[in-house]
Amino acid sequence: MPSSSSPPHGPAHLRPYGGPADDPAPPDEGWSAAVALILRAEDFLLIRRAHLEGDPWSGQMALPGGRRDLADGSLLRTAIRETREEVGIDLGEEGRLMGCLSPLAPQSRELPPVSILPFVFRVTPRVTARPRSQEVAETLWVPLDILHQPDARAVHHHPMAGIRIAFPALDVDGRTVWGLTHRILEDFRRRMDG
């Protein structure tokens, strides 16, 4: 199991993870999920989800992760399992847990009720990622400093309830990062700056 200690030069203000007791409860008629924000040197990992029927996040830029299985035992184990399945990184062996961010849930009623806990891991520069699941179309290491670049800030217009709503977003080499993933990255950026 990865260590939960943070290096002295690592991002400040991450929440320590104390085990399953720290996992948020799933919402009524919903489920729990976990994602991994993986740091490698001065980069972080994004995936582009494949276009799949019935996936409400189909085709979007995201972090590795997914729904908790009963066999996982904790959301930390969910993040580790899903990352291994999706991009081939074994965070249990190759990652160091630095902490977690605030749990969050979709703000739209059009999305499934889910509670998501983001974990932050650090891996060595030799670690690589590639799609290993039909759910992942692309992997991309992104410079962390993009989170502070004003010219990377964007707006994504998404149709909801018959109207187009503007959401804050990040432009990563022409790929739009918005919604839950953007909210997670903003939480991380604020903690780095804090």
Secondary structure, DSSP 8 states (H G I E B T S, - for coil): -------TTS-SS-B---SGGGS----TT-EEEEEEEEEETTEEEEEEE---TT-TTTT-EE-SEEE--GGG-SHHHHHHHHHHHHH---HHHHEEEEEE---B--S-TTS--EEEEEEEEEE-TT------STTEEEEEEEEGGGGG-GGGEEEEEEEETTEEEEEEEEEETTEEEEHHHHHHHHHHHHHHH-
